[in-house]
């Protein structure tokens, strides 16, 4: 468990340590080696206890393998010279993972990368519970991204294996996908005392070997959706035209004429090219 260590002021101890050279000078003056030896040993021993902690920095202190505490205040301090000091930065850091190749939920090869903003929250865990906390963050971040990519499909396409449609996808999930990545990273990095400030997908694309085929599939899906909307609108327009012709008694149409009119209107309205009308010079019945 992390403990906060309150060190002595380095400025106060600086004046105390200056007594060593004074004792050495006094021993020389009286030609007595004892003050010289004591002053020299005290000075050499105590001068090794000075420690500087920068803003948003910390120093983890151990004495012969025993954890004694962490200095979180910034400034000039003095601690036991026998303390081993491990500097750990408390600043926020960015991890921009390079795109890695994985398979999504339905087996499509994709490339995915993420940006993770993190910082050390508990120095005790970062120093002693993992071997190298920075490398631990790198490896666990990649593992979390791989697991996330395998849990969701890249796009909202029908899964051929089970016939269901996944509504949450990597491409359209947005904030929700980022939140799930952040939750996964928080669970994984908690053991090292790491706080995940933010995690988001920064790169997402199909792998090179299928990008052309999937692009064609996306285009086909978009065309089908657009055609469906066009047909729905055309049917409404034809229905409205027939209703108005009937209500205003502009022309009386039998079932065959209505069928022909519906066919012609749908061709005109649903065609992706401009219609070329054919003028009927005869009567309506010819």
C-alpha atoms as one frame of an Amber mdcrd trajectory, in Angstrom:
protein
   0.000   0.000   0.000   1.309   3.431  -0.943   2.568   5.693   1.839   3.425
   9.376   1.655   6.903  10.183   2.958   7.619  13.619   4.453  11.345  14.383
   3.977  13.426  17.019   5.718  14.052  20.357   4.066  17.188  20.275   1.951
  18.004  23.890   2.739  18.002  23.306   6.511  20.143  20.192   6.185  22.547
  22.077   3.934  23.496  24.329   6.843  23.786  21.306   9.146  26.112  19.499
   6.750  28.329  22.563   6.521  29.403  21.708  10.062  31.502  18.927   8.541
  33.965  21.225   6.736  34.008  23.432   9.857  35.009  20.421  11.986  37.688
  19.530   9.447  39.062  23.082   9.555  38.970  23.047  13.366  40.869  19.727
  13.487  43.521  21.119  11.182  43.883  24.189  13.372  44.363  22.190  16.562
  46.297  19.476  14.738  43.908  16.774  15.974  42.950  14.053  13.442  39.754
  12.988  15.258  37.612  16.058  14.284  39.016  15.803  10.755  37.996  12.157
  10.376  34.573  12.622  11.981  33.835  15.776   9.964  34.920  14.181   6.671
  32.887  11.003   7.244  29.785  12.967   8.313  30.048  15.273   5.312  30.568
  12.490   2.772  27.745  10.431   4.248  25.141  13.144   4.664  25.763  14.913
   1.375  24.392  11.849  -0.415  20.942  12.410   1.117  19.966  15.426  -0.972
  17.106  14.836  -3.372  15.273  17.068  -5.865  11.687  16.277  -6.900  10.393
  18.172  -9.929   6.749  19.295 -10.318   4.490  16.341 -11.163   7.303  14.025
 -10.167   7.821  11.586  -7.315  10.513   9.549  -5.621   9.876   6.028  -4.328
  12.070   5.286  -1.299  13.292   1.867  -0.185  15.743   0.927   2.578  17.503
  -2.408   2.144  14.526  -3.741   0.160  11.803  -2.356   2.460   9.372   0.225
   1.069   9.464   3.394   3.177   7.181   5.740   1.252   6.874   8.072  -1.710
   7.789  11.738  -1.910   5.063  13.502  -3.918   5.866  17.115  -2.991   8.188
  18.966  -5.316  11.235  20.782  -4.019  14.697  20.331  -2.477  14.773  17.669
   0.258  17.080  15.552   2.364  16.453  11.896   3.171  18.413   9.051   4.686
  21.499   8.597   2.464  20.949   4.820   2.532  17.545   5.173   0.897  17.332
   3.905  -2.655  15.375   6.459  -4.707  13.386   5.610  -7.853  12.094   8.607
  -9.769   8.610   8.146 -11.280   6.923  10.863 -13.312   3.292  11.663 -12.502
   2.738  13.595 -15.721   0.108  12.553 -18.278   1.603  10.658 -21.223   0.437
   9.751 -24.718   0.665   6.292 -26.230  -0.024   6.235 -29.972  -0.155   2.570
 -30.927   0.800   1.783 -34.531  -1.981   0.123 -36.578  -2.050  -3.610 -35.908
  -3.640  -6.262 -38.123  -6.425  -8.286 -36.475  -9.673 -10.060 -37.410 -12.965
  -8.450 -36.478 -16.004 -10.233 -35.031 -16.947 -11.853 -38.367 -13.416 -12.703
 -39.441 -12.606  -9.777 -41.720  -8.931  -8.702 -41.505  -8.693  -5.076 -40.430
  -6.070  -2.622 -39.200  -6.730  -0.742 -35.995  -4.769   1.694 -33.842  -5.543
   3.773 -30.752  -4.354   6.745 -28.718  -4.160   6.261 -24.953  -3.610   9.075
 -22.443  -2.387   7.719 -19.114  -0.465   8.592 -15.979   0.882   6.903 -12.873
  -1.609   7.126 -10.008  -0.079   4.743  -7.449   3.709   4.776  -7.453   3.967
   1.760  -5.145   2.251  -0.498  -7.701   4.152   1.001 -10.633   7.474   0.431
  -8.899   6.963  -3.006  -7.341   3.944  -4.827  -8.828   5.249  -4.930 -12.420
   8.731  -5.252 -13.837   8.597  -2.251 -16.197   5.393  -0.219 -15.993   5.956
   1.649 -19.269   6.443  -1.579 -21.229   3.483  -3.027 -19.345   1.283  -0.176
 -20.623   2.444  -0.753 -24.209   1.786  -4.509 -24.201  -1.551  -4.353 -22.369
  -2.806  -1.562 -24.614  -2.130  -3.661 -27.706  -3.824  -6.668 -26.086  -6.914
  -4.602 -25.209  -7.153  -3.248 -28.761  -6.913  -6.757 -30.217  -9.656  -8.032
 -27.919 -11.916  -5.067 -28.702 -11.472  -5.538 -32.445 -12.357  -9.216 -32.147
 -15.543  -8.476 -30.186 -17.243  -6.241 -32.783 -17.626  -6.198 -36.563 -15.951
  -3.470 -38.573 -19.225  -2.378 -40.168 -22.947  -2.986 -39.762 -23.128  -5.937
 -42.153 -25.113  -9.125 -41.763 -23.138 -11.893 -40.122 -23.245 -14.858 -42.474
 -22.577 -17.259 -39.600 -25.611 -16.525 -37.425 -27.826 -14.319 -39.568 -28.016
 -11.419 -37.126 -27.119  -7.806 -37.550 -24.689  -6.234 -35.074 -25.804  -2.693
 -34.373 -22.661  -1.672 -32.471 -19.679  -1.621 -34.814 -16.120  -0.376 -34.726
 -16.769   2.143 -37.490 -20.039   3.583 -36.238 -19.730   2.865 -32.496 -17.955
   6.163 -31.856 -18.017   7.230 -28.214 -19.396   3.898 -26.969 -16.553   1.912
 -28.551 -14.014   4.353 -27.082 -15.621   3.995 -23.644 -15.394   0.201 -23.814
 -11.747   0.425 -24.811 -11.110   2.779 -21.895 -12.866   0.412 -19.466 -10.844
  -2.551 -20.718  -7.572  -0.645 -20.365  -8.499   0.562 -16.882  -9.035  -3.034
 -15.726  -5.797  -4.232 -17.301  -3.572  -1.381 -16.066  -4.969  -1.133 -12.554
  -2.458  -3.729 -11.379   0.373  -1.325 -12.254  -1.248   1.693 -10.570  -1.941
   3.347 -13.934  -4.883   5.692 -14.464  -6.324   5.794 -17.990  -7.414   9.363
 -18.680  -8.654   8.790 -22.229  -8.580   6.082 -24.875  -9.922   6.343 -28.407
  -9.610   4.630 -31.771  -7.271   6.675 -33.959  -6.978   4.433 -37.035  -9.448
   1.979 -38.526  -9.427   0.437 -41.998  -9.861  -2.851 -43.813  -6.659  -4.749
 -44.500  -5.123  -4.337 -47.964  -6.143  -7.780 -49.249  -9.894  -7.154 -48.847
 -10.212  -3.382 -49.005 -11.250  -3.403 -52.676 -13.916  -6.089 -52.201 -15.317
  -4.460 -49.071 -15.447  -1.078 -50.800 -17.538  -2.619 -53.560 -19.790  -4.184
 -50.939 -20.266  -0.853 -49.185 -21.058   0.827 -52.495 -23.584  -1.912 -53.360
 -25.232  -1.535 -49.942 -25.488   2.226 -50.425 -26.968   1.813 -53.927 -29.554
  -0.697 -52.690 -30.562   1.589 -49.828 -30.874   4.541 -52.206 -32.942   2.502
 -54.692 -35.240   1.380 -51.901 -35.920   4.990 -50.927 -36.528   5.917 -54.564
 -39.029   3.067 -55.039 -40.854   3.975 -51.822 -41.157   7.572 -52.969 -42.236
   6.566 -56.456 -45.007   4.307 -55.137 -46.340   7.147 -52.992 -46.252   9.517
 -55.964 -48.067   7.048 -58.252 -50.698   6.393 -55.609 -51.214  10.115 -55.136
 -51.511  10.622 -58.907 -54.157   7.921 -59.254 -56.131   9.288 -56.308 -56.117
  12.832 -57.697 -57.108  11.666 -61.195 -60.013   9.743 -59.724 -61.175  12.493
 -57.354 -61.047  15.267 -59.960 -62.563  13.038 -62.652 -59.939  14.156 -65.131
 -59.898  10.827 -66.895 -61.564   7.496 -66.266 -59.153   4.574 -66.285 -59.916
   0.891 -66.262 -57.626  -1.626 -64.591 -55.516  -2.184 -67.698 -54.976   1.542
 -68.197 -54.134   1.983 -64.530 -51.581  -0.837 -64.758 -50.006   0.733 -67.838
 -49.905   4.146 -66.161 -48.375   2.735 -63.003 -45.743   0.912 -65.048 -44.842
   4.025 -67.035 -44.676   6.280 -63.959 -42.488   3.841 -62.055 -40.106   3.544
 -65.001 -39.820   7.329 -65.230 -39.476   7.916 -61.483 -37.122   5.030 -60.715
 -34.838   5.328 -63.733 -31.333   6.633 -63.115 -31.388   8.295 -66.551 -33.637
  10.937 -68.065 -36.774   9.439 -69.621 -37.353   9.791 -73.390 -41.129  10.218
 -73.852 -42.978   8.642 -76.804 -45.794  10.850 -78.118 -49.013   9.027 -78.833
 -50.643  10.770 -81.819 -53.772   8.642 -81.656 -56.537   8.489 -79.090 -56.219
   7.279 -75.554 -57.525   3.862 -76.594 -55.045   3.340 -79.463
